[in-house]
Amino acid sequence: MKEGLLMLYPASSTPGLLEYWEVSTSTTGADTVCFQYNHLLYQLRAVYRSTPVLSTTKAAKAGEGRALPPLKLVGFTPCLCKRTTHALAAPQRFFAVAFDDGLGHFLQCPSKANRGGIRMKAVVYADYGSPDVLQLAEVDKPTPQDNQVLVKVYAASANPLDWHRMRGAPFLARLEEGLRKPKNPRLGADLAGRVEAVGSSVTQFQPGDEVFGCVTGAFAEYVCGRETAFALKPANLSFEEAASVPVVAFTALQGLRDTGHIQPGQTVLVNGASGGVGTCAVQLAKSFGAEVAGVCSTRNLDLVRSLGADHVIDYTREDFTRNGQRYDLIYDAVGNRSVADYKRALKPQGRCVIAGFTTLPRLFEHIVVGAWMSKTGNRTIGLMGVAKPNQKDLLFVKALLKAGKVVPVIDRRYPLRDTAEAIRYLEAGHAHGKVIITVEQNNKT
């Protein structure tokens, strides 16, 4: 069961807080939320792991005999269900509920942290689609649990993962993200900021610490995450530089080291060397002692050279799969070449690690034909899988950042209110380095 508040906000309306709520769980596994809105009492009954049902059969004393407004359930997330009853006197974070009253207003169950109406701005989306579906809305400011850290976000960064989630593409991803609508309406993962509060069991951080890390929902003024999702920010990096690192670092590091088994002295080619993942992969490969070739467009040749690449290949003039060069390891951050192309460019016993995604036919080719060729031939070709954020790798990369062996590359910066434009630019595929989302600081919150 997921924790967190599922909220859907139209740009033109302001969410309203429910006047009263309590939660109970029966011995049969049916969870009930009672709440009051406009002096009328409603009941939401949801059998565990099934679709919730909204009942309007109960009326509050002040509302006896009145017609009930047509509330429509639009979001329900059970959280930490327990077999007990809680009212406002002892609030707990059990349920997050969102309703549409048919009058253009969205309501939500107040969380334990926000009885006083403490709010923050965050980017949300209610439907899959183009960047136009992204909206900047006011949502509840989170409160850290015992093992969590509350971070005031100073900068975040956009990744291809964000626009894939926004569009629900590839379609197979919707099996996890939500078939028709996103289960989690929040985007963003990379962030850097300052710790504002910590849970009772947190030992690594204290308020005021400058940190960076990876937490879902980073396109916001505040985020909460486990302490293991963060590390202290290197002092030689700005918040923007630190925010550009985590996702691309996890992707490049785990692809090169864990899937590619990179070794000192190997010849390594990075396709897409000027993108967010590619710029990091070039520098990491050099730190492992490899001889590195980077593939990019004409305008980015100097950039890739400056990152330490021993050779640069302009893909507009030269096909790296047909120039006669062979490599021990190919790291493809784009994923636009055929399995036959990779085979031609690899040395015997060589490996190709594919981190990028272009089209479904190409993806299936990489999965099916790549696996067949890996079993029947003397070269290994396949996808690296989804990168797994973890504190150990974050600290490993932090040491390289601190030593100057990995230098963040930033292309453009957008304020939080223009996140849709940032994603639009990233999705076009021409970014060199990372696209940053800056968050304006409001000390009154």
DOLUM-902096 format. One line per 8 residues: for each residue x, y, z of C-alpha. Coordinates in nm, 3 decimals. Layout:
N
X/Y/Z  ...
This chain:
445
0.000/0.000/0.000  0.138/0.338/-0.096  0.174/0.634/0.132  0.102/0.985/0.021  -0.180/1.210/-0.083  -0.343/1.169/-0.424  -0.462/1.515/-0.531  -0.614/1.641/-0.854
-0.646/2.015/-0.906  -0.789/2.209/-1.202  -0.597/2.529/-1.267  -0.902/2.745/-1.198  -1.012/2.607/-0.862  -0.887/2.601/-0.506  -0.913/2.274/-0.312  -1.122/2.283/0.005
-1.042/2.105/0.328  -1.299/1.869/0.474  -1.448/1.993/0.799  -1.425/1.660/0.981  -1.293/1.311/0.920  -1.239/0.984/1.099  -1.116/0.643/0.986  -1.211/0.295/1.100
-1.123/-0.055/0.984  -1.358/-0.347/1.041  -1.255/-0.704/1.108  -1.369/-0.795/0.756  -1.109/-0.567/0.600  -1.354/-0.293/0.500  -1.205/0.051/0.563  -1.436/0.343/0.626
-1.378/0.718/0.611  -1.645/0.946/0.755  -1.618/1.312/0.667  -1.821/1.630/0.677  -1.847/1.885/0.396  -2.086/2.181/0.387  -2.238/2.057/0.715  -2.329/1.721/0.561
-2.180/1.394/0.672  -2.063/1.141/0.414  -1.920/0.795/0.438  -1.658/0.633/0.216  -1.635/0.257/0.239  -1.354/0.071/0.067  -1.286/-0.301/0.084  -0.912/-0.357/0.108
-0.744/-0.372/-0.234  -1.066/-0.294/-0.419  -1.245/0.009/-0.564  -1.377/0.247/-0.294  -1.751/0.323/-0.283  -1.889/0.659/-0.173  -2.208/0.649/0.032  -2.428/0.953/0.095
-2.679/0.784/0.324  -2.572/0.965/0.641  -2.662/1.328/0.705  -2.518/1.551/0.975  -2.753/1.698/1.232  -2.736/2.042/1.072  -2.811/1.893/0.732  -3.113/1.670/0.802
-3.347/1.661/0.506  -3.118/1.855/0.275  -3.028/1.735/-0.073  -2.671/1.605/-0.082  -2.436/1.762/-0.339  -2.319/1.512/-0.603  -1.971/1.428/-0.472  -1.768/1.216/-0.711
-1.474/1.014/-0.581  -1.167/1.101/-0.786  -0.883/0.971/-0.572  -0.832/0.732/-0.284  -0.505/0.613/-0.133  -0.514/0.392/0.179  -0.212/0.450/0.403  -0.092/0.242/0.693
-0.432/0.088/0.770  -0.485/-0.019/1.131  -0.785/-0.175/1.303  -0.878/0.126/1.511  -1.074/0.449/1.492  -0.926/0.798/1.488  -1.096/1.136/1.492  -0.962/1.489/1.485
-0.859/1.467/1.849  -0.598/1.205/1.758  -0.533/1.243/1.385  -0.325/0.987/1.197  -0.222/0.955/0.832  -0.441/0.662/0.729  -0.619/0.783/0.419  -0.583/1.037/0.146
-0.911/1.112/-0.028  -1.003/1.353/-0.306  -1.354/1.436/-0.424  -1.518/1.649/-0.690  -1.842/1.813/-0.573  -1.957/1.882/-0.929  -1.929/2.256/-0.878  -1.568/2.298/-0.984
-1.426/2.246/-0.635  -1.194/1.970/-0.533  -1.176/1.859/-0.170  -0.925/1.651/0.017  -0.888/1.478/0.348  -0.654/1.687/0.564  -0.335/1.510/0.669  -0.215/1.511/1.025
0.042/1.778/0.944  -0.195/2.021/0.787  -0.487/2.079/1.021  -0.366/2.441/1.024  -0.380/2.462/0.647  -0.006/2.479/0.580  0.031/2.466/0.204  0.303/2.456/-0.060
0.330/2.472/-0.437  0.391/2.160/-0.643  0.358/2.043/-1.002  0.073/1.794/-1.045  -0.096/1.618/-1.337  -0.433/1.443/-1.344  -0.416/1.284/-1.691  -0.153/1.150/-1.927
-0.058/1.374/-2.215  0.166/1.653/-2.338  0.333/1.903/-2.103  0.006/2.095/-2.113  -0.133/1.852/-1.852  0.112/1.982/-1.592  -0.030/2.231/-1.345  0.124/2.427/-1.059
-0.110/2.378/-0.762  -0.123/2.430/-0.389  -0.100/2.104/-0.197  -0.040/2.000/0.162  0.309/2.058/0.293  0.435/1.716/0.407  0.548/1.621/0.757  0.832/1.371/0.806
0.761/1.036/0.965  1.004/0.890/1.217  1.255/0.777/0.954  1.207/1.068/0.715  1.362/1.405/0.640  1.169/1.716/0.532  1.371/1.911/0.276  1.305/2.261/0.150
1.378/2.230/-0.222  1.609/2.488/-0.377  1.654/2.316/-0.713  1.535/2.006/-0.897  1.616/1.865/-1.239  1.415/1.707/-1.518  1.487/1.363/-1.660  1.345/1.158/-1.950
1.169/0.952/-1.683  0.953/1.256/-1.608  0.814/1.296/-1.958  0.771/0.919/-1.998  0.561/0.919/-1.681  0.375/1.232/-1.793  0.275/1.068/-2.123  0.229/0.718/-1.982
0.479/0.587/-2.236  0.566/0.324/-2.323  0.211/0.205/-2.268  0.329/-0.102/-2.078  0.452/0.130/-1.803  0.088/0.214/-1.725  0.047/-0.130/-1.570  0.242/0.013/-1.278
0.178/0.386/-1.313  -0.199/0.363/-1.373  -0.384/0.240/-1.681  -0.604/0.542/-1.757  -0.479/0.803/-1.514  -0.158/0.834/-1.315  -0.175/0.685/-0.968  0.079/0.936/-0.841
0.007/1.289/-0.969  0.351/1.422/-0.877  0.664/1.443/-1.095  1.033/1.500/-1.036  1.303/1.297/-0.862  1.635/1.486/-0.847  1.661/1.762/-0.591  1.888/1.964/-0.368
1.790/2.177/-0.074  1.813/2.237/0.298  1.680/2.011/0.573  1.393/2.177/0.758  1.286/1.899/0.994  1.375/1.537/1.073  1.186/1.241/1.216  1.259/1.105/1.561
1.471/0.813/1.438  1.681/1.009/1.186  2.052/1.011/1.277  2.234/1.127/0.964  2.093/1.478/0.926  1.975/1.774/1.125  1.785/2.093/1.037  1.997/2.330/0.832
2.200/2.061/0.653  2.240/2.110/0.279  2.154/1.785/0.102  2.089/1.635/-0.241  1.914/1.316/-0.338  1.633/1.141/-0.521  1.269/1.150/-0.404  0.948/1.123/-0.606
0.763/1.454/-0.625  1.068/1.679/-0.637  0.896/1.945/-0.850  0.770/2.115/-0.535  0.868/2.355/-0.261  0.915/2.073/-0.008  0.965/1.696/-0.015  0.976/1.421/0.245
1.191/1.113/0.202  1.375/0.848/0.395  1.711/0.965/0.524  1.878/0.704/0.303  1.750/0.891/-0.005  1.985/1.183/0.068  2.348/1.272/0.118  2.515/1.591/0.231
2.569/1.821/-0.064  2.934/1.864/-0.170  3.044/2.208/-0.057  3.198/2.282/-0.397  2.863/2.243/-0.576  2.571/2.484/-0.597  2.220/2.360/-0.526  2.149/2.359/-0.900
2.462/2.157/-0.980  2.387/1.906/-0.703  2.026/1.868/-0.817  2.143/1.776/-1.166  2.328/1.465/-1.052  2.138/1.178/-0.880  1.926/1.010/-1.150  2.183/1.039/-1.429
2.458/0.925/-1.192  2.263/0.617/-1.082  2.182/0.537/-1.445  2.536/0.580/-1.576  2.715/0.422/-1.280  2.498/0.113/-1.254  2.500/0.066/-1.631  2.878/0.092/-1.665
2.979/-0.084/-1.345  2.707/-0.339/-1.269  2.579/-0.431/-1.616  2.879/-0.341/-1.829  3.147/-0.463/-1.586  3.378/-0.181/-1.693  3.751/-0.238/-1.637  4.059/-0.011/-1.648
4.218/0.004/-1.993  3.904/-0.096/-2.182  3.782/0.095/-2.485  3.438/0.238/-2.410  3.199/0.418/-2.645  2.919/0.638/-2.510  2.636/0.705/-2.754  2.447/1.022/-2.663
2.753/1.162/-2.490  2.622/1.519/-2.463  2.292/1.443/-2.288  2.229/1.430/-1.915  2.317/1.061/-1.876  2.584/1.072/-2.147  2.786/1.357/-1.996  2.793/1.169/-1.667
2.877/0.836/-1.835  3.178/0.984/-2.017  3.323/1.118/-1.692  3.251/0.802/-1.493  3.411/0.583/-1.762  3.723/0.800/-1.746  3.728/0.773/-1.366  3.732/0.393/-1.406
4.044/0.422/-1.623  3.886/0.351/-1.963  3.971/0.499/-2.303  3.651/0.677/-2.396  3.490/0.773/-2.727  3.183/0.997/-2.722  2.917/1.020/-2.993  2.729/1.349/-3.027
2.628/1.619/-3.276  2.864/1.876/-3.428  2.773/2.155/-3.185  2.855/1.940/-2.882  3.195/1.804/-2.987  3.388/2.057/-2.777  3.168/1.990/-2.474  3.231/1.616/-2.486
3.604/1.673/-2.530  3.605/1.899/-2.226  3.456/1.616/-2.020  3.763/1.403/-2.088  3.665/1.197/-2.391  3.972/1.067/-2.574  3.785/1.057/-2.904  3.470/1.231/-3.028
3.249/1.114/-3.314  3.010/1.347/-3.495  2.711/1.129/-3.577  2.601/1.370/-3.851  2.920/1.283/-4.045  3.023/0.941/-3.923  2.847/0.615/-3.827  3.028/0.467/-3.527
2.900/0.119/-3.620  3.063/0.133/-3.965  3.391/0.319/-3.916  3.596/0.007/-3.845  3.645/0.077/-3.474  3.561/-0.192/-3.218  3.494/-0.144/-2.848  3.501/-0.354/-2.532
3.195/-0.176/-2.400  2.923/0.036/-2.561  2.700/0.241/-2.332  2.403/0.367/-2.532  2.212/0.646/-2.359  1.994/0.689/-2.670  1.889/0.337/-2.767  1.837/0.416/-3.136
2.058/0.154/-3.304  1.982/-0.202/-3.411  2.124/-0.510/-3.243  2.318/-0.583/-3.564  2.478/-0.236/-3.542  2.591/-0.298/-3.185  2.731/-0.639/-3.276  2.933/-0.488/-3.559
3.089/-0.227/-3.328  3.178/-0.464/-3.045  3.494/-0.664/-2.997  3.457/-1.039/-2.932  3.339/-1.082/-2.571  3.233/-0.718/-2.576  2.922/-0.584/-2.405  2.658/-0.332/-2.506
2.450/-0.173/-2.230  2.137/0.006/-2.355  1.996/0.272/-2.123  1.791/0.477/-2.370  1.449/0.426/-2.527  1.324/0.553/-2.864  1.041/0.338/-3.004  0.855/0.024/-2.895
0.971/-0.182/-3.197  1.333/-0.092/-3.119  1.278/-0.170/-2.751  1.137/-0.515/-2.828  1.428/-0.580/-3.066  1.676/-0.494/-2.792  1.496/-0.724/-2.549  1.426/-1.023/-2.774
1.699/-1.020/-3.040  1.956/-0.890/-2.793  1.887/-1.176/-2.553  1.904/-1.433/-2.835  2.232/-1.295/-2.969  2.380/-1.281/-2.620  2.307/-1.651/-2.570  2.418/-1.772/-2.912
2.711/-1.539/-2.987  3.025/-1.410/-2.821  2.890/-1.063/-2.746  2.641/-0.947/-2.482  2.374/-0.696/-2.585  2.079/-0.586/-2.374  1.900/-0.333/-2.157  2.050/-0.225/-1.826
1.713/-0.222/-1.652  1.581/0.048/-1.425  1.842/0.228/-1.218  1.798/0.181/-0.843  1.856/0.490/-0.629  2.055/0.410/-0.315  2.266/0.601/-0.069  2.581/0.393/-0.123
2.601/0.490/-0.491  2.506/0.848/-0.410  2.799/0.871/-0.169  3.028/0.709/-0.429  2.936/0.977/-0.682  2.958/1.248/-0.417  3.326/1.161/-0.366  3.389/1.199/-0.740
3.204/1.532/-0.743  3.404/1.656/-0.448  3.730/1.552/-0.619  3.629/1.721/-0.946  3.634/1.393/-1.138  3.268/1.441/-1.228  3.150/1.791/-1.314  2.776/1.859/-1.360
2.673/1.996/-1.699  2.370/2.229/-1.701  2.196/2.337/-2.019  1.898/2.549/-1.914  1.715/2.666/-1.603  1.340/2.714/-1.562  1.142/2.836/-1.259  0.899/2.592/-1.099
0.602/2.766/-1.261  0.751/2.688/-1.606  0.810/2.317/-1.546  0.590/2.233/-1.845  0.823/2.429/-2.073  1.126/2.259/-1.920  0.979/1.915/-1.992  0.883/2.027/-2.342
1.242/2.132/-2.413  1.387/1.812/-2.268  1.143/1.597/-2.464  1.257/1.756/-2.791  1.587/1.572/-2.744  1.830/1.860/-2.795  1.941/1.928/-2.438  2.314/1.910/-2.375
2.352/1.830/-2.008  2.072/1.875/-1.757  1.762/2.093/-1.745  1.715/2.252/-1.401  1.398/2.354/-1.219  1.464/2.637/-0.974  1.238/2.684/-0.673  1.179/3.033/-0.539
1.228/3.052/-0.165  0.944/3.182/0.047  1.059/3.212/0.404  0.704/3.268/0.522  0.624/2.904/0.468
